[in-house]
Amino acid sequence: MATAYWNPEDEADRPTAATSFWKAGHAPTLIAAFLYFDLAFMVWVLLGPLAPAISKTLMLTPAEKGLMVATPTLAGAFLRVVNGLLVDRIGPKLSGAISQVIVIGGLFFAWFTGIDSFAGTLALGVILGFAGASFAIALPLASRWYPPEHQGKAMGLAGMGNSGTVLASLFAPMLAKAFGWNAVLGLACIPLTIVFVAYMLMAKDAPNAPAPKKLVDYFQPLKLADAWWLMAFYSVTFGGFVGLAASLPIYFTDQFGLTPVLAGYATAGCVFAGSLVRPMGGALADRIGGIKALMMVYVVAALALAGVAFATTLGAALGLFILAMLALGTGNGSVFQLVPQRFQAEIGIMTGLVGMAGGIGGFYLASSLGIAKQFTGSFAPGFLIFAGLAALAFAGLALIKGKWRATWTTAARI
């Protein structure tokens, strides 16, 4: 029997709301999207857990450490737009294959030749940006197989690949201690290659892909205010998540004197919380609406991040970070419950644009924490400013929600 899928051009083939989630789409593709996303995120933030060791070897300043861990985030942000274009023109599966080959090749070259300068870490960060740009591929790969009533769950499960940051935090410091941080770059190629093979065997492009458009047409959504609002909201939720994932190893080692391994464990706990709730955030948004879910998210995130700025003990900071990550992870799933409700026909490029905004938010947070530490001697100003951005996002959502509910055709689900 042929696998069921949602085709927006053929309502007769559309599953009803009662259709089981696992029967409404293509499970092997969803699993492949998750695995690809998971391992890509693992290496995207790899410089964060390795930062204490790298900075010691290369004698980096706090600002340089911040820029080093932020560079993959910024590169990934802009490459997400490129990948969004590729997805709509050559399909998500081939786009993902190309990106994975670039990342594996770049890591292997960095390991083989060695990195002995700050400039070298920045160059590697740009290559790792291709891993971060996997977001714009994995989510459309999964999303195109599922009907609107299951978008939150599908995007949430595929997006749970954020959990790859946990793997980096857990294992990179231990491996660096045992074999040296440069060896970790080569070791990372092993699981990446295994997942690449699995991806090529399991992933399948959905048959309802939109027809290719002219290049200029891909940016038509930017003429709409809704696109900019969604980008702004994601710059706070995902920007906070990935910015913290990259920066926490530095924070825990500098602020509380933890060893890189212990800092990795603490970071892993925080990141795991944010990754675990992403699909729950999508499911929650499916149930109560993405707007309600996001408004709760911004309040909790703002309070938690502001609290971190004044935390004086490791236990207090860790608890507040976990709370912030739980909120931000829920927010990531909630935003991407909204995106396909408004931009189903442009889901590829919108995933890239919204993902780009999230990456820019992460770059800002990670780099600003390093700058704040170097020029004020404290990370607190960086946390307080980002808490303020979460409060502004809440105010913006309160301002726009009435219009969205009045004009979106899927208002019952937002």
FIDO-776328 format. One record per residue (C-alpha): residue number from 1; x, y, z. Coordinates in nm, 3 decimals. Layout:
% FIDO-776328
[NUM, [X, Y, Z]]
...
//
This chain:
% FIDO-776328
[1, [0.000, 0.000, 0.000]]
[2, [0.132, 0.345, -0.088]]
[3, [0.230, 0.574, 0.198]]
[4, [-0.027, 0.844, 0.272]]
[5, [0.078, 1.206, 0.244]]
[6, [-0.086, 1.544, 0.238]]
[7, [-0.117, 1.708, -0.102]]
[8, [-0.258, 2.061, -0.073]]
[9, [-0.361, 2.053, -0.438]]
[10, [-0.572, 1.741, -0.395]]
[11, [-0.809, 1.767, -0.099]]
[12, [-0.937, 1.418, -0.170]]
[13, [-0.601, 1.279, -0.054]]
[14, [-0.586, 1.489, 0.260]]
[15, [-0.605, 1.288, 0.585]]
[16, [-0.868, 1.392, 0.836]]
[17, [-0.784, 1.521, 1.181]]
[18, [-0.856, 1.175, 1.316]]
[19, [-0.581, 1.019, 1.102]]
[20, [-0.300, 0.876, 1.313]]
[21, [0.010, 1.095, 1.307]]
[22, [0.235, 0.802, 1.214]]
[23, [0.005, 0.708, 0.924]]
[24, [-0.038, 1.062, 0.797]]
[25, [0.312, 1.100, 0.655]]
[26, [0.636, 0.913, 0.582]]
[27, [0.799, 0.788, 0.903]]
[28, [1.139, 0.686, 0.753]]
[29, [1.185, 1.038, 0.616]]
[30, [1.091, 1.190, 0.951]]
[31, [1.348, 0.967, 1.125]]
[32, [1.613, 1.050, 0.865]]
[33, [1.543, 1.421, 0.906]]
[34, [1.584, 1.389, 1.282]]
[35, [1.913, 1.194, 1.257]]
[36, [2.059, 1.436, 1.004]]
[37, [1.952, 1.736, 1.211]]
[38, [2.077, 1.578, 1.534]]
[39, [2.431, 1.507, 1.416]]
[40, [2.450, 1.835, 1.226]]
[41, [2.363, 2.025, 1.542]]
[42, [2.619, 1.822, 1.733]]
[43, [2.902, 1.955, 1.521]]
[44, [2.748, 2.300, 1.471]]
[45, [2.810, 2.387, 1.837]]
[46, [3.125, 2.174, 1.869]]
[47, [3.351, 2.475, 1.924]]
[48, [3.153, 2.567, 2.237]]
[49, [3.241, 2.258, 2.445]]
[50, [3.594, 2.268, 2.305]]
[51, [3.634, 2.642, 2.372]]
[52, [3.803, 2.610, 2.716]]
[53, [4.070, 2.380, 2.570]]
[54, [4.109, 2.574, 2.245]]
[55, [4.133, 2.910, 2.421]]
[56, [4.401, 2.775, 2.655]]
[57, [4.609, 2.646, 2.363]]
[58, [4.569, 2.957, 2.148]]
[59, [4.558, 3.207, 2.439]]
[60, [4.231, 3.370, 2.332]]
[61, [4.074, 3.673, 2.501]]
[62, [3.712, 3.655, 2.631]]
[63, [3.591, 3.851, 2.327]]
[64, [3.778, 3.615, 2.091]]
[65, [3.627, 3.314, 2.266]]
[66, [3.282, 3.465, 2.225]]
[67, [3.339, 3.537, 1.856]]
[68, [3.482, 3.189, 1.797]]
[69, [3.175, 3.009, 1.932]]
[70, [2.941, 3.261, 1.766]]
[71, [3.088, 3.234, 1.413]]
[72, [2.928, 2.896, 1.326]]
[73, [2.595, 3.040, 1.441]]
[74, [2.623, 3.344, 1.213]]
[75, [2.749, 3.140, 0.917]]
[76, [2.467, 2.892, 0.967]]
[77, [2.217, 3.178, 0.980]]
[78, [2.299, 3.306, 0.632]]
[79, [2.355, 2.961, 0.485]]
[80, [2.003, 2.869, 0.591]]
[81, [1.871, 3.108, 0.329]]
[82, [2.093, 2.942, 0.067]]
[83, [1.968, 2.600, 0.174]]
[84, [1.610, 2.724, 0.169]]
[85, [1.658, 2.818, -0.195]]
[86, [1.819, 2.482, -0.273]]
[87, [1.534, 2.293, -0.107]]
[88, [1.277, 2.459, -0.329]]
[89, [1.483, 2.410, -0.645]]
[90, [1.654, 2.070, -0.616]]
[91, [1.463, 1.917, -0.325]]
[92, [1.552, 1.869, 0.042]]
[93, [1.714, 1.526, 0.011]]
[94, [1.982, 1.629, -0.239]]
[95, [2.035, 1.959, -0.058]]
[96, [2.097, 1.770, 0.265]]
[97, [2.339, 1.532, 0.098]]
[98, [2.549, 1.818, -0.038]]
[99, [2.560, 1.993, 0.297]]
[100, [2.666, 1.677, 0.482]]
[101, [2.952, 1.611, 0.241]]
[102, [3.082, 1.967, 0.290]]
[103, [3.076, 1.937, 0.670]]
[104, [3.241, 1.594, 0.679]]
[105, [3.508, 1.706, 0.435]]
[106, [3.574, 2.029, 0.626]]
[107, [3.611, 1.855, 0.961]]
[108, [3.839, 1.590, 0.815]]
[109, [4.062, 1.857, 0.657]]
[110, [4.076, 2.056, 0.983]]
[111, [4.174, 1.744, 1.176]]
[112, [4.431, 1.633, 0.918]]
[113, [4.607, 1.971, 0.885]]
[114, [4.551, 2.097, 1.239]]
[115, [4.434, 2.439, 1.361]]
[116, [4.696, 2.665, 1.520]]
[117, [4.546, 3.015, 1.506]]
[118, [4.238, 3.216, 1.596]]
[119, [4.178, 3.276, 1.225]]
[120, [4.177, 2.900, 1.173]]
[121, [3.901, 2.857, 1.430]]
[122, [3.693, 3.119, 1.248]]
[123, [3.746, 2.943, 0.915]]
[124, [3.633, 2.615, 1.070]]
[125, [3.336, 2.799, 1.217]]
[126, [3.224, 2.899, 0.870]]
[127, [3.237, 2.536, 0.754]]
[128, [3.041, 2.428, 1.060]]
[129, [2.782, 2.683, 0.955]]
[130, [2.675, 2.435, 0.686]]
[131, [2.579, 2.200, 0.968]]
[132, [2.372, 2.470, 1.134]]
[133, [2.204, 2.540, 0.801]]
[134, [2.067, 2.184, 0.809]]
[135, [1.765, 2.338, 0.981]]
[136, [1.642, 2.476, 0.647]]
[137, [1.662, 2.127, 0.496]]
[138, [1.555, 1.882, 0.765]]
[139, [1.234, 2.064, 0.855]]
[140, [1.093, 2.097, 0.499]]
[141, [1.204, 1.738, 0.430]]
[142, [0.972, 1.624, 0.709]]
[143, [0.706, 1.895, 0.690]]
[144, [0.604, 1.835, 0.329]]
[145, [0.480, 1.487, 0.419]]
[146, [0.231, 1.601, 0.685]]
[147, [-0.109, 1.779, 0.683]]
[148, [-0.170, 2.104, 0.875]]
[149, [-0.319, 1.935, 1.181]]
[150, [0.006, 1.743, 1.233]]
[151, [0.255, 2.018, 1.146]]
[152, [0.340, 2.103, 1.505]]
[153, [0.427, 1.743, 1.591]]
[154, [0.616, 1.676, 1.265]]
[155, [0.820, 1.995, 1.285]]
[156, [0.875, 1.939, 1.657]]
[157, [1.005, 1.582, 1.616]]
[158, [1.232, 1.674, 1.325]]
[159, [1.344, 1.983, 1.512]]
[160, [1.426, 1.777, 1.821]]
[161, [1.758, 1.731, 1.645]]
[162, [1.852, 2.026, 1.863]]
[163, [1.942, 1.749, 2.106]]
[164, [2.264, 1.701, 1.911]]
[165, [2.400, 1.987, 2.115]]
[166, [2.371, 1.756, 2.417]]
[167, [2.601, 1.503, 2.249]]
[168, [2.861, 1.771, 2.185]]
[169, [2.847, 1.894, 2.544]]
[170, [2.871, 1.543, 2.690]]
[171, [3.139, 1.384, 2.477]]
[172, [3.356, 1.657, 2.323]]
[173, [3.523, 1.766, 2.651]]
[174, [3.592, 1.405, 2.755]]
[175, [3.737, 1.315, 2.416]]
[176, [3.944, 1.634, 2.413]]
[177, [4.086, 1.546, 2.755]]
[178, [4.176, 1.195, 2.638]]
[179, [4.301, 1.263, 2.284]]
[180, [4.338, 1.639, 2.245]]
[181, [4.081, 1.882, 2.109]]
[182, [4.205, 1.861, 1.749]]
[183, [4.142, 1.484, 1.747]]
[184, [3.778, 1.547, 1.830]]
[185, [3.735, 1.708, 1.488]]
[186, [3.840, 1.386, 1.317]]
[187, [3.642, 1.161, 1.550]]
[188, [3.326, 1.358, 1.473]]
[189, [3.350, 1.244, 1.110]]
[190, [3.271, 0.885, 1.211]]
[191, [2.909, 0.929, 1.333]]
[192, [2.849, 1.192, 1.065]]
[193, [2.939, 0.942, 0.794]]
[194, [2.718, 0.670, 0.944]]
[195, [2.421, 0.906, 0.955]]
[196, [2.490, 1.021, 0.600]]
[197, [2.455, 0.663, 0.477]]
[198, [2.134, 0.612, 0.676]]
[199, [1.997, 0.941, 0.544]]
[200, [2.059, 0.843, 0.181]]
[201, [1.879, 0.511, 0.236]]
[202, [1.580, 0.639, 0.436]]
[203, [1.499, 0.992, 0.323]]
[204, [1.253, 1.053, 0.041]]
[205, [1.128, 1.378, -0.106]]
[206, [0.751, 1.428, -0.073]]
[207, [0.562, 1.424, -0.404]]
[208, [0.386, 1.754, -0.337]]
[209, [0.689, 1.983, -0.379]]
[210, [0.605, 2.326, -0.525]]
[211, [0.720, 2.403, -0.877]]
[212, [1.051, 2.596, -0.903]]
[213, [1.014, 2.974, -0.911]]
[214, [1.226, 3.261, -1.030]]
[215, [1.496, 3.360, -0.783]]
[216, [1.328, 3.690, -0.699]]
[217, [1.003, 3.510, -0.618]]
[218, [1.163, 3.330, -0.327]]
[219, [1.194, 3.655, -0.138]]
[220, [0.836, 3.765, -0.187]]
[221, [0.748, 3.669, 0.173]]
[222, [0.979, 3.949, 0.290]]
[223, [0.724, 4.196, 0.155]]
[224, [0.482, 4.071, 0.419]]
[225, [0.496, 4.192, 0.777]]
[226, [0.399, 3.846, 0.904]]
[227, [0.728, 3.705, 0.780]]
[228, [0.926, 3.966, 0.969]]
[229, [0.727, 3.906, 1.287]]
[230, [0.792, 3.532, 1.272]]
[231, [1.161, 3.595, 1.209]]
[232, [1.179, 3.829, 1.509]]
[233, [1.003, 3.582, 1.737]]
[234, [1.237, 3.299, 1.636]]
[235, [1.546, 3.517, 1.677]]
[236, [1.463, 3.523, 2.048]]
[237, [1.354, 3.162, 2.104]]
[238, [1.609, 2.980, 1.889]]
[239, [1.868, 3.254, 1.925]]
[240, [1.851, 3.214, 2.301]]
[241, [1.870, 2.836, 2.277]]
[242, [2.168, 2.806, 2.044]]
[243, [2.346, 3.109, 2.190]]
[244, [2.334, 2.952, 2.536]]
[245, [2.428, 2.608, 2.403]]
[246, [2.745, 2.757, 2.252]]
[247, [2.831, 2.986, 2.544]]
[248, [2.751, 2.791, 2.858]]
[249, [3.075, 2.586, 2.861]]
[250, [3.267, 2.916, 2.870]]
[251, [3.031, 3.062, 3.130]]
[252, [3.057, 2.767, 3.367]]
[253, [3.438, 2.748, 3.342]]
[254, [3.495, 3.125, 3.378]]
[255, [3.220, 3.206, 3.629]]
[256, [3.242, 2.907, 3.862]]
[257, [3.580, 2.751, 3.781]]
[258, [3.442, 2.419, 3.660]]
[259, [3.665, 2.187, 3.461]]
[260, [3.577, 2.159, 3.089]]
[261, [3.429, 1.811, 3.149]]
[262, [3.208, 1.927, 3.437]]
[263, [3.109, 2.237, 3.241]]
[264, [3.011, 2.004, 2.956]]
[265, [2.790, 1.802, 3.189]]
[266, [2.620, 2.117, 3.320]]
[267, [2.569, 2.247, 2.967]]
[268, [2.433, 1.912, 2.852]]
[269, [2.171, 1.918, 3.127]]
[270, [2.052, 2.262, 3.022]]
[271, [2.053, 2.184, 2.651]]
[272, [1.878, 1.850, 2.700]]
[273, [1.590, 2.029, 2.871]]
[274, [1.548, 2.267, 2.578]]
[275, [1.575, 1.993, 2.318]]
[276, [1.335, 1.756, 2.491]]
[277, [1.049, 2.003, 2.498]]
[278, [1.071, 2.119, 2.137]]
[279, [0.825, 1.856, 2.007]]
[280, [0.616, 1.917, 2.317]]
[281, [0.611, 2.282, 2.224]]
[282, [0.480, 2.194, 1.880]]
[283, [0.215, 1.964, 2.027]]
[284, [0.118, 2.227, 2.284]]
[285, [0.082, 2.483, 2.007]]
[286, [-0.134, 2.239, 1.810]]
[287, [-0.360, 2.210, 2.114]]
[288, [-0.384, 2.565, 2.251]]
[289, [-0.245, 2.766, 1.959]]
[290, [0.104, 2.892, 1.887]]
[291, [0.025, 3.244, 2.006]]
[292, [-0.079, 3.143, 2.357]]
[293, [0.217, 2.907, 2.386]]
[294, [0.464, 3.174, 2.274]]
[295, [0.331, 3.438, 2.512]]
[296, [0.394, 3.207, 2.806]]
[297, [0.739, 3.125, 2.670]]
[298, [0.858, 3.485, 2.654]]
[299, [0.749, 3.565, 3.008]]
[300, [0.930, 3.265, 3.155]]
[301, [1.243, 3.318, 2.941]]
[302, [1.269, 3.687, 3.030]]
[303, [1.239, 3.621, 3.402]]
[304, [1.485, 3.328, 3.398]]
[305, [1.753, 3.510, 3.198]]
[306, [1.722, 3.820, 3.413]]
[307, [1.759, 3.597, 3.719]]
[308, [2.077, 3.442, 3.579]]
[309, [2.238, 3.786, 3.565]]
[310, [2.216, 3.806, 3.945]]
[311, [2.279, 3.439, 4.030]]
[312, [2.567, 3.396, 4.276]]
[313, [2.576, 3.017, 4.310]]
[314, [2.619, 2.736, 4.061]]
[315, [2.294, 2.572, 4.173]]
[316, [2.090, 2.888, 4.121]]
[317, [2.244, 2.958, 3.781]]
[318, [2.196, 2.599, 3.667]]
[319, [1.832, 2.594, 3.775]]
[320, [1.757, 2.923, 3.599]]
[321, [1.934, 2.812, 3.281]]
[322, [1.728, 2.492, 3.274]]
[323, [1.409, 2.694, 3.318]]
[324, [1.514, 2.933, 3.039]]
[325, [1.600, 2.644, 2.808]]
[326, [1.267, 2.473, 2.877]]
[327, [1.089, 2.792, 2.778]]
[328, [1.303, 2.860, 2.471]]
[329, [1.276, 2.500, 2.350]]
[330, [0.898, 2.517, 2.381]]
[331, [0.907, 2.844, 2.191]]
[332, [1.104, 2.691, 1.905]]
[333, [0.833, 2.430, 1.852]]
[334, [0.559, 2.690, 1.887]]
[335, [0.702, 2.926, 1.623]]
[336, [0.724, 2.642, 1.374]]
[337, [0.369, 2.545, 1.441]]
[338, [0.279, 2.892, 1.314]]
[339, [0.510, 2.915, 1.011]]
[340, [0.341, 2.649, 0.792]]
[341, [-0.003, 2.775, 0.893]]
[342, [0.078, 3.107, 0.724]]
[343, [0.335, 3.011, 0.461]]
[344, [0.266, 2.649, 0.356]]
[345, [0.340, 2.721, -0.011]]
[346, [0.668, 2.896, 0.079]]
[347, [0.771, 2.662, 0.360]]
[348, [1.121, 2.601, 0.216]]
[349, [1.230, 2.963, 0.191]]
[350, [1.041, 3.063, 0.507]]
[351, [1.219, 2.791, 0.701]]
[352, [1.544, 2.937, 0.573]]
[353, [1.451, 3.298, 0.651]]
[354, [1.311, 3.225, 0.996]]
[355, [1.605, 2.997, 1.070]]
[356, [1.845, 3.271, 0.958]]
[357, [1.687, 3.509, 1.206]]
[358, [1.727, 3.249, 1.480]]
[359, [2.094, 3.209, 1.396]]
[360, [2.151, 3.584, 1.404]]
[361, [1.992, 3.594, 1.748]]
[362, [2.227, 3.317, 1.862]]
[363, [2.530, 3.499, 1.719]]
[364, [2.431, 3.815, 1.903]]
[365, [2.388, 3.639, 2.237]]
[366, [2.710, 3.435, 2.219]]
[367, [2.928, 3.724, 2.100]]
[368, [2.771, 3.979, 2.336]]
[369, [2.841, 3.758, 2.639]]
[370, [3.209, 3.747, 2.545]]
[371, [3.223, 4.122, 2.487]]
[372, [3.041, 4.190, 2.815]]
[373, [3.285, 3.971, 3.004]]
[374, [3.590, 4.136, 2.851]]
[375, [3.482, 4.498, 2.898]]
[376, [3.278, 4.483, 3.219]]
[377, [3.424, 4.176, 3.389]]
[378, [3.077, 4.018, 3.408]]
[379, [2.840, 3.822, 3.186]]
[380, [2.539, 3.993, 3.349]]
[381, [2.486, 4.277, 3.094]]
[382, [2.460, 4.025, 2.811]]
[383, [2.195, 3.822, 2.992]]
[384, [1.995, 4.131, 3.093]]
[385, [1.982, 4.267, 2.739]]
[386, [1.861, 3.935, 2.600]]
[387, [1.598, 3.915, 2.874]]
[388, [1.482, 4.255, 2.755]]
[389, [1.456, 4.122, 2.400]]
[390, [1.230, 3.841, 2.525]]
[391, [1.009, 4.102, 2.691]]
[392, [0.995, 4.300, 2.366]]
[393, [0.896, 3.982, 2.178]]
[394, [0.608, 3.934, 2.424]]
[395, [0.493, 4.291, 2.361]]
[396, [0.515, 4.243, 1.984]]
[397, [0.313, 3.923, 1.995]]
[398, [0.048, 4.091, 2.209]]
[399, [0.030, 4.367, 1.949]]
[400, [-0.004, 4.141, 1.642]]
[401, [-0.210, 3.849, 1.772]]
[402, [-0.550, 4.009, 1.708]]
[403, [-0.471, 4.073, 1.343]]
[404, [-0.339, 3.721, 1.291]]
[405, [-0.647, 3.560, 1.440]]
[406, [-0.873, 3.781, 1.229]]
[407, [-0.697, 3.730, 0.896]]
[408, [-0.530, 3.386, 0.890]]
[409, [-0.737, 3.112, 0.731]]
[410, [-0.604, 2.870, 0.995]]
[411, [-0.704, 3.097, 1.284]]
[412, [-0.854, 2.803, 1.476]]
[413, [-0.506, 2.651, 1.510]]
[414, [-0.316, 2.965, 1.618]]
//
